[in-house]
């Protein structure tokens, strides 16, 4: 028996990922990359469940250096989407034993 999934749920999720990147990237400088400030704001606003991980400068700098694979001091869409993939993998592993249903409020 499969769980009911609303039509276009994955399509909507993909649109949210792309639009979130674009909304923050266009705030300053290059509209195709996230500056340090844009990335920090994205993490603090969109992923508040990370707690103060993103607030601690050392942890944020470490994350920035991991994400910035080309060394240009910014995070482009490919680098951002790698982060999203890792976050999805960790969430999948964390919720593996929970029922397959959308979180409340969705």
C-alpha positions as CSV (number, residue, x, y, z in Angstrom):
1,X,0.0,0.0,0.0
2,X,1.5,3.3,-1.0
3,X,1.0,6.6,0.8
4,X,-0.9,9.4,-1.0
5,X,1.3,12.1,-2.3
6,X,-0.1,15.4,-3.5
7,X,0.4,15.9,-7.3
8,X,3.5,17.9,-8.3
9,X,5.0,17.7,-4.8
10,X,8.5,17.0,-6.1
11,X,8.1,19.6,-8.8
12,X,7.1,22.1,-6.2
13,X,10.1,21.2,-4.0
14,X,12.5,21.6,-6.8
15,X,11.0,25.0,-7.6
16,X,11.4,26.0,-3.9
17,X,15.1,25.0,-4.0
18,X,15.8,27.0,-7.1
19,X,13.8,30.1,-6.1
20,X,15.4,30.1,-2.6
21,X,18.8,30.2,-4.1
22,X,17.8,32.9,-6.6
23,X,16.1,35.1,-3.9
24,X,19.2,35.2,-1.8
25,X,21.8,35.4,-4.6
26,X,20.3,38.5,-6.1
27,X,20.6,40.6,-2.9
28,X,24.1,41.8,-3.7
29,X,26.9,41.5,-6.2
30,X,26.7,38.5,-8.6
31,X,23.1,37.3,-9.0
32,X,24.4,33.8,-9.8
33,X,26.3,33.2,-6.6
34,X,25.8,33.5,-2.8
35,X,28.2,35.8,-1.0
36,X,29.2,34.9,2.5
37,X,26.5,37.3,3.9
38,X,23.8,35.9,1.5
39,X,24.7,32.3,2.5
40,X,24.6,33.1,6.2
41,X,21.2,34.8,5.8
42,X,19.9,31.9,3.8
43,X,21.0,29.4,6.4
44,X,19.7,31.4,9.4
45,X,16.3,32.1,7.7
46,X,15.6,29.0,5.8
47,X,17.2,26.4,8.1
48,X,16.6,27.6,11.7
49,X,16.6,24.0,12.9
50,X,20.4,24.1,12.5
51,X,20.4,26.2,15.7
52,X,23.5,28.2,16.4
53,X,25.7,26.1,14.1
54,X,25.6,28.8,11.4
55,X,26.0,31.6,14.0
56,X,29.4,30.3,15.2
57,X,32.0,31.9,12.9
58,X,34.3,28.9,12.9
59,X,31.6,26.5,11.9
60,X,30.3,28.8,9.2
61,X,33.7,29.4,7.8
62,X,34.3,25.6,7.7
63,X,31.0,25.1,5.9
64,X,31.9,27.9,3.5
65,X,35.2,26.4,2.7
66,X,33.6,23.0,2.1
67,X,30.9,24.4,-0.2
68,X,33.2,26.7,-2.2
69,X,34.9,24.0,-4.2
70,X,36.2,26.4,-6.9
71,X,37.7,28.8,-4.3
72,X,36.1,32.0,-5.6
73,X,34.8,33.0,-2.1
74,X,31.2,32.6,-3.2
75,X,28.8,29.7,-3.5
76,X,27.4,29.1,-7.0
77,X,24.3,27.0,-7.7
78,X,26.2,23.8,-8.3
79,X,27.9,24.2,-4.9
80,X,24.6,25.1,-3.2
81,X,22.8,22.0,-4.7
82,X,25.6,19.7,-3.4
83,X,24.9,21.1,0.1
84,X,21.1,20.5,-0.4
85,X,21.9,16.9,-1.5
86,X,23.9,16.3,1.6
87,X,21.2,17.9,3.8
88,X,18.6,15.7,2.1
89,X,20.7,12.6,2.7
90,X,21.1,13.4,6.3
91,X,17.4,14.1,6.7
92,X,16.6,10.8,4.9
93,X,18.8,8.8,7.3
94,X,17.4,10.6,10.4
95,X,13.8,10.0,9.4
96,X,14.3,6.5,8.0
97,X,12.2,4.8,10.7
98,X,9.4,7.4,10.5
99,X,6.2,7.1,8.5
100,X,6.5,8.4,4.9
101,X,4.3,11.5,5.1
102,X,4.8,15.2,4.6
103,X,5.7,17.2,7.7
104,X,2.8,19.0,9.3
105,X,2.0,22.3,7.7
106,X,2.8,21.2,4.2
